[in-house]
Amino acid sequence: MRAHLGDHLVIESPTTGATRRDGEIVGLHHEDGTPPYDVRWSDTHEVTLVFPGPDAHVTRTGHDRGHDPGHDPGDDAGAPPPAGPPDPGDIGRRLAAERERQGLSREETARRARMAPDYLAYLEEHPGDPSTATLIRLAAALRTNVRALRGGGAGLPPGQGMALLHPQLRDLGPDECRALLSTHGVGRVSVTTAEGPAVVPVNYEVVDDSIVYRTAPGSVPAAAVGAEVAFEVDRLDEAMSQGWSVLAVGPARAVTGPEEARHLSESAHSTPWAGGDRGMWVSIRPTRLTGRRITPAGQ
């Protein structure tokens, strides 16, 4: 018997052939896919070490044959060799990106989702189609929703869901606002241009309590320099119709010192998503920091 991560182990009655128990294989102990396996049972969601007997068999879940430990390479005679490492696919990339954004290790995320770390690694690094139950557990572990992990609504504006039946809007204190700003991300800066007011998204960093971002001279975000501006970040939970927003207001300046600019460039978490030559750093020193959060009443 051979299997790979994500396959299902089915145990049948030796007399009737009916399924007595089944579960998802979430851990392998041998590279060739031979037993034993870590199995998450569908009836209890517990993971146990299983040495399958004669009444057990493995069912495939549609993975690429090239990643099947039981697949005979001779069946692919004449097929072109794979080009480079496997593409993890959209779900794998979203899982890894959201986990890393929250600063979680694979082990901690797997523990929260009640699955083997090896299985989470497989989902992040290989194309696959995990079950809905698996995605629900992962979404709960990452405090997001299944639709977001699948990429649904990626091209639509947020907030199209129904409002909560009994929402509660509360103000956030400065410390909570700073924590939500975190160290980096994407926010929106409001500036005044020759054509009028404008709000544009930028990749930002938080350095020594200042909000900094890279742009190009003469661009809309560069118009912030020398003026008091507003900078906003937010996070929406579409499934739960709740979220938060933080608003920072303060003067903006251009970072002109070469050492300071070099330090910001070397410590940045990401280059600007817009690409191009964006070597001008703008720094906003907040003089006012406010925020709000929408939750169900009573929370």
Salt bridges, closest charged atoms under 4 A:
ASP7 OD1 - HIS4 NE2 2.87
ASP7 OD2 - ARG60 NH1 2.87
GLU12 OE2 - HIS57 ND1 3.91
ASP22 OD2 - HIS8 ND1 3.94
ASP38 OD1 - HIS29 NE2 3.18
ASP43 OD2 - ARG21 NE 3.25
ASP55 OD2 - ARG20 NH2 2.30
ASP68 OD1 - HIS4 ND1 3.82
ASP68 OD2 - ARG60 NE 2.96
ASP75 OD2 - HIS71 ND1 3.86
ASP76 OD1 - ARG65 NH2 2.77
ASP76 OD2 - HIS71 NE2 2.93
ASP87 OD1 - ARG93 NH1 2.64
ASP90 OD1 - ARG93 NH2 2.70
GLU98 OE2 - ARG101 NH2 2.86
GLU98 OE2 - ARG235 NH2 3.18
GLU100 OE2 - ARG99 NH2 3.92
GLU108 OE2 - ARG111 NH2 2.74
GLU108 OE2 - ARG112 NE 3.02
GLU124 OE2 - ARG99 NE 2.73
GLU124 OE1 - ARG106 NE 2.81
GLU125 OE2 - ARG106 NH2 2.89
ASP175 OD1 - ARG178 NH1 3.10
GLU176 OE2 - ARG170 NH2 3.44
GLU176 OE2 - ARG293 NH2 3.32
GLU205 OE1 - HIS269 ND1 2.71
GLU232 OE1 - ARG188 NE 3.08
ASP234 OD2 - ARG188 NH2 2.84
GLU259 OE2 - ARG262 NH1 2.66
GLU260 OE2 - ARG253 NH2 2.88
